């Protein structure tokens, strides 16, 4: 919740509280009929603030946001060439994308798309 929304909700609560007090006080022996109008205006402004604060939407995340995934490998790791499971074509790093947190391969030769799975080493 943003600071603007919090301020709007607090101001609305104060306006509604005092508006109800003015309306209630208008029916006391010392009250006046003008207090009803002041109370109603205060309550209406408070409700409008609640409606406006609830209607505003949060700022959307920027479309150009990049996520970097860092993998910590143990020492002396030799990289094998990555080959497509369907056609056996050699794949490059450009062919691997992270989609929904999983590495997905798009083969440039046979256009097959599949998720990379890490097989046990033993």
Secondary structure, DSSP 8 states (H G I E B T S, - for coil): --HHHHHHHHHHHHHHHHHHHHHHHHTSTT--THHHHHHHHHHHHHHHHHHHHHH-------TT----------SS------B-TTT--B--GGGEEEETTEEEEE-TTT--EEE-------
